[in-house]
Amino acid sequence: LKVLSANIFSGCISLIDITIPEGVITIDSNAFFGCLKLTKITIPKSVEDMRSYAFAGCVGLNDITIPGERIRITGPAFYGWTSSQTIYFTGTDGVYFYFTNWLENCYARIVWEE
């Protein structure tokens, strides 16, 4: 499994906790859109690409950690995130490529860690 397909868990209100398997490279558009009860997600270092609205409307997540040396975010992956939520980027390079709207309607705190 290299791609979590678009809309794969979109609107899944019973999803609470998920670990994305190592080897997944892409989290496609709307993959977790509107997963209101999702409180924990584990993203492997293999993920290099997150697409539009991948985590939009995930109001149950207090934080998310994006690991790895490089990550490409194409579009507003965190649309609707509030100031009470935090996005952690770990690794040395952080976001190496993104469209200018990757933080559209996202008010989450961004933390860069090495």
Helices and strands as residue ranges (DSSP letters): E 3-4, E 17-19, E 26-27, E 40-42, E 49-51, E 63-66, E 71-74, E 86-89, E 95-98, E 109-112
